[in-house]
Every structure is written in C-alpha cells, then in structure tokens.
Amino acid sequence: MALLLFATGAGAFAPALTRSSVSRSTVLAAEDASAEESTFVGAEAVSALTSDVKTHFTLEEVHKILPHRYPFALVDKVIEYEAGKRAVGVKQITFNEPQFGGHFPERPIMPGVMQVEALAQLAGIVCLQMEGAAPGSVFFFAAVDGVKWKRPVVPGDTMVMEVEVLKWTAKFGIAKASGKAYVDGKLCVDIKEMTFALAK
C-alpha cells in the first residue's frame, strides 16, 4: 500500500497516512457537510413557525391603552387576551435599546428590573380596560413580591410574557397580578405578585 508523506515547512516529515485513511476522513467530512445542509430549513420555514400566532393588540393599539413611550415602552404587541383576567404579550429585545450601552458594554443583558417593568406594563393593558380605569390612566407600582430570575435575556431574544390579574378593587384602584416570561420556551423571570395603584 502506497504511503503519502506530508512535508512540513522545516523539511521534516509528518507521520505517514494511507490512502484509505485519507479517503475515509474525506468521506466523513462530506457526510458532516451533507448533514449540516439537510438541517438548513430557510427563512420561510422558520417564519412559518409562528404563522398561527395572531395579534390581538398591535403596537399602535397598545399605545392607545398605555401611556408609556420610548425608551420605556416595553410591550410590542399582545397575542392573547382575556378581558379582566390575563394576557400574553411580546417584547423583542434589540441591541439598539439604550440600556445596553452600559448594561454591560462587553456583555449586553436586559436588566432584571426592566423585565419586571415589561410584565407590569402588560398587566397594565389588562387593568386599564377594567371597570373603574380609563385607557391612558397611570398605574403606579406599589409592591412586587417573589421575583425570581432564571436566565439572562439578551439582544436577539423574543421575550414572551404572561400576566394574570389576581385581584382588582375598583373602589380603591388597586390591582394585584402575577407574571412570567419565557425565551425560547424557557422561563426567564417569574413574579409571584405585583401590586399597582391607579393614580387618582
């Protein structure tokens, strides 16, 4: 069996390889490349993964309900909504957001308090459409309890949030809600209870 010798720059010889070992490694590399190609599905197929997700409130409609504006408007759209009960909303995380300039310059991470604020705004969308509250009114944070962060949220992530109103006292303008948010189906923040007071 013939031997193939590979010379180094110094003129020495590396260990010899047989033709069969070279062809085997070439075949393995080709198989790996083929496997990689077979998993490529393309933009249309990836985009179709969310084709069944319907928008209940667009960004423009969210802005008619909430008073928040750039750079502190943290709900891009609402995709599920049960009046007076609960909602699912989406926040797209982009590197263009101002907090990433300093949090942190070499490793951008969405601040945990902003994740909580995004969930609070989603709860506000539900609460501001309940009896005794008018769209455009302002809810103030009164308390937050039982917050747990499970994983970082970074630019490029899509944070899917869910809130549930636990209690609404129209007479005093007090609301309590719980909330959770997910990225790629994995829990990133969990809030046992948020309390809000409607500004009078």
N, C-alpha and C positions, 0 to 999 in steps of 0.2 A: 504494500500500500504506500503510495507516494506521500511524502510529508511536505507541508507548507511551512516555510520558515518566515518569520516577520522580523525584519531588522529594526533596531532602534536607532535613534539619531547618533548614538555613540559608536555604532558599528557592532554592538554585541547582538546576540540573537536571543529572542524570547523563546519560551517553550514551544515546541512544535505542536501543530494541530493537524488532525487528519481531515481529509475532505469530508468524511461522513459527519464529523463534529461540527464543521462549518455549515454544512448544508442543514443539519438539524437545528442549529441556532438560527439560521436564516428562516427556516420554516416556522419556528416558534415565534420569531419576531413578526412574520407575516400574519400568523394566526392572531397574535395580540392586536395588530393593527386592524385586522378584519373584525375582531370582536368589538374594538372601540367604534368602528364605523357602524356596526349593527345597533349600537345603543344610541346613536345620534338620531333624535326624532324631529328636530327643527322647530322653528318659532311658531308655526301654525298649530302644530300638535300640542306644544306646551301651552300656548294661549288658550286652546280649546279646553284645557283642564278646568277653567273657571267659567265656561260658557253657560252653565246652569245657575250661576250666582247672579241674582237680579239686584238691581239698585233700588232701594226704597226711597232714600233721600239722596239727591245729588249734592255736590259741594255747594252749589248755589242755594239749594233748599236748606241745607244745614246752616248757611249764613243768615237765612231769614229767621231761624229759630234761636241760634246762639249769638251773643254779642261779640265773641272773640274774633280777632283778626290777626293777620301776620304781624309779628312772627310767633303768635301764640295760639293760632287756630290749629288744633291737633286732631280733628276728625275730618277725613277726606270724603267719606260717604257712609251711609247706613245701608246695610244689605238685608237686615231682618229687623222687624219692629212689631211689637205688640203694645198697643196704646195702654199707657198707665202701668205697664208691667216690666218690659225688658226690651233690649235692643242689641244688635250685633253691628259693629262699625269697623271701619278700616282706617289705619294710619300708615301711609307709605313713608318709609324712612329714607331720606336722601342726604347726601353729603353736603348739599348746598345750604342746609339749615345752619343758622348762626351758632348754635351751641357747640357744634363740632370743631369750631376754630380753637376752642380752649378745653374741650372735654372729650378726648385728650388729643393734643396735636399729632402724636405718633400712633395713637390707637383710639379712633373715634368710637364712643359708646353713648347711646342715648341716656341721659341722666334718669335715674330711677324716679325722681320727683316729677319729671315730665311724663313718664309712663303713667304715673298716678293721675296727673292732671288730664291726660288724654282720656282715661277712663271716667274721670269726673265730668268732662265735657260731654261724653256720650250719655252719662246718666242725666246730665242737664237737658239733653234733647228729649228724653222721656219725660222728665219732671216739668219742663216748661210748656208741655202740652196737656197738663193735667188741670183739673178744675182748681181755680184759685191762683193760677200762674199764667202770665201772658208771655208770648214769644218776645224775645228781646229783653226780658227782665234779667236780673243778675242774681245768681245763687252764689253765696259765699261758702267756702269750706268752713265747717265748724269743728270737725274732728275726722280722723282716719285711724282705724284700728286694725291690727292683724295683717300688716303688709309683709309679703314675702316675695323676694326676687329670686327667680330660679335660674336664669341665664341672661347673658348680655344681649341687648338689642343694638344692632349696628346698621350703618348705612347700607342700603340694598335690601333690608328686611321689609316684609309686609307684616305689620302687627295687626292681628285680627282680635278685636276686643268684644267682650260681652258684659253687660251690666244687667242687674235685676233690682228693681225697686222693692225694698223690703217693707217700707212704711212711708206713708205720706199723710201729714197732718195739715190740711188746707188752712185751717183756722190760724195756725201759727206760722205757716210757710216753712215747715221743717220736713226734710226728706232724709231717708236712710236707704243706702243701696250697697250692694256687693258688686265686685267686678273681677274679671280675669282677662288676661291677654295671652295670645299664642303667636309664635313664629314657627312656620313650617310644621304646625300641628303639635308643637311642644310648648308647654306652659312657661311663660317668662315672668309674669307677675300675677300675684293672687292677693286680693284685698277682701278681707272678711267684712268690713263695714266702713262706709263713708257717710258722713253726716253733713247736710247742707242746710243753709238758712236763706230763705228768699229775702232779698233786700226790699224793705218797705219804704 
